[in-house]
Amino acid sequence: MPVRPSAPVFTDDQWRLIAQRLELSGREHDILECLFDADSEKEIATRLSMSAGTVRTHLKRLHAELGVHNRLQLVRAVIAAVQGRSHE
């Protein structure tokens, strides 16, 4: 079972900033927030009432849009966005 953070990783204001800087759709934002809560694709799908395949499609699109190749790079890109710097 994944370890869950005891407190939110980012505040609501920081998530809005991330969504703006990375030009995220509402669903992309929702999926990223779940991902930062250490949810698996299956848990994200259940939480957002969508299929695991749809979650994978959104994650693939996020990887492509941000020019990253794995989840670690995706996480780093999000952290860079909240810090106001390029993820590259």
C-alpha positions, 0 to 999 in steps of 0.5 A: 500500500502506498504511503499517503502524505499527512498534509496536502503537498500544495495549497489550493493557490499553488495548485491554481498556479501550477495549472496556469503555468503548465496550461493544464485542463481541469482533468489533467489538474485533477489527475496530477493532484491525485498522483501527488496524493500517491494514488495509483492509476486504479485509485485515481480512476475510482476517485475521478469516476473514469477508467484506468485507461482514461487515466493512462491516456491523460498521463501520457498526454501530460508526459508529452505536453511537458516533454517528460518521460516518466513520473519522476520527471513529471513530478519535477516539472510540477515542482519547478512550475510552482517554484516559477522555473523551467523544468528542463 
